[in-house]
Amino acid sequence: MTMQSHRPFPRCAWAAAIAAVLLYGGAAAARELSVCIDSSSPTAAMDSHLAQAVAAHEGATLRVHKYDSDDNDEVNGMAHFGKLAGHDCSLVLGFPLDTDAPPTALGTLKATRPYAHTGFVLVTPANSKAAALDQLPHDSKVAVTYMTPPNLYFADHPDLQPNVELHDPETLAALAAGKTNAAMVWYPAVVGYQADHGARFEVHPLQERHARFDLVALYDAGHAPAAAAFDEAIASLHASGELAKLLSPYAEAGGQPEGGDRSAMAERPRTARVEAKPCATKSPTGGAPSSAPPALYTSEQATAGKQKFLDDCSQCHGPNLEGRAGPALKGPNFASAKADFHVRDIFTIVAHNMPATQPGTLPHDEYVAIMAFLLQQNGYPAGPSPLTYDEAMKSDVPLLYRGE
């Protein structure tokens, strides 16, 4: 559905409106619920059923606009979601919000209250006894999907070996074929894979940071009434028990009023993790951190890293790190206090996931140079001592955007 024009209606439109009043006795036009659904998401069918139930509850006609998040030419970060919410539909269903680090990068968009809870899980062969990463044998190969949060967990579990695949089905196929000992995957993708392939795995929630997510609907300010009606419908469906049936088996029901209890998935105990003391604190005004950042790399490394980034990374992340098909790698939304990233977290993803066509294939010194460039672009100064691969893999220095 396209955005309504702000120009006055043409004469033919007024004539049609008057004709409708004469024909139907002045009855109000039927309400419409327009939603955008990601056709490549494993929860696409679930989102469609949910939209139908919400429309029925509201007494509205349903219009669905489908888009494909796997189409890199179509989807470009939050700018694309802004276009969807502003032009194609009132609500964009199925958007995941990290419960550990609520994002600040929604731009002008807003989010409904969570209607579902899901997340990333540890997947092992049937009859496996391992229910957590620290229970896997030393040097276990663990499959992960390119540029997903579980890539971060190798920094906390250095005895595990990553096997990076480009898509969730390939990640699970590697496990099914016995190429890896385990996999870390988005839970709805596991449900879909098992149904399609008849596979049977042991599945356990990951007790790691950035593993639990809320599913919400995105909307812009002009569609606030639609969002309010959606929240009301979700609350009613939750109270009747229908919401849980609509979401099963992909997710657990949300729909609780603000301040209410969270679902069992969101409330499971988390693995204890010793956090390093930060080298700097964020300013009270929310700007750059107040204390001087450490010098972790040399200017020569950053210069070399810029060229390697342009050669191997800019196609997905933009020449200025602004983000394209891949996320932005610069700025307060990338390196934020809420995200709680450290240098080792980001370097683990860089070294294991880059470049997208051949993850983990560059020499160590080139990965270090790219990391030096990322540090430079996020406001960290150069120093006299070069950054090494081992230092980057172990660095607990908080990664916080410090301006140009």
Sequence and secondary structure as in RCSB ss.txt:
>XXXX:A:sequence
MTMQSHRPFPRCAWAAAIAAVLLYGGAAAARELSVCIDSSSPTAAMDSHLAQAVAAHEGATLRVHKYDSDDNDEV
NGMAHFGKLAGHDCSLVLGFPLDTDAPPTALGTLKATRPYAHTGFVLVTPANSKAAALDQLPHDSKVAVTYMTPP
NLYFADHPDLQPNVELHDPETLAALAAGKTNAAMVWYPAVVGYQADHGARFEVHPLQERHARFDLVALYDAGHAP
AAAAFDEAIASLHASGELAKLLSPYAEAGGQPEGGDRSAMAERPRTARVEAKPCATKSPTGGAPSSAPPALYTSE
QATAGKQKFLDDCSQCHGPNLEGRAGPALKGPNFASAKADFHVRDIFTIVAHNMPATQPGTLPHDEYVAIMAFLL
QQNGYPAGPSPLTYDEAMKSDVPLLYRGE
>XXXX:A:secstr
     SS   HHHHHHHHHHHHHHTT     EEEEEEETTSTTHHHHHHHHHHHHHHHT EEEEEEE TT TTT 
 HHHHHHHIIIII SEEEEEEEESSS  S  TT EE    EEEEEEEEEETT    SGGGS TT EEEEETTSGG
GGHHHH TTSEEEEESSHHHHHHHHHTTSSSEEEEEHHHHHHHHHHH   EEEEE  STT EEEEEEEE GGGHH
HHHHHHHHHHHHHHHTHHHHHHTTT EE    TTS   HHHHS          SS   TTSSS SS     B HH
HHHHHHHHHHHHTHHHH TTS  SSS   SSTTTS TTTT BHHHHHHHHHHH STTSTT S HHHHHHHHHHHH
HHTT  B SS   HHHHHH   B      
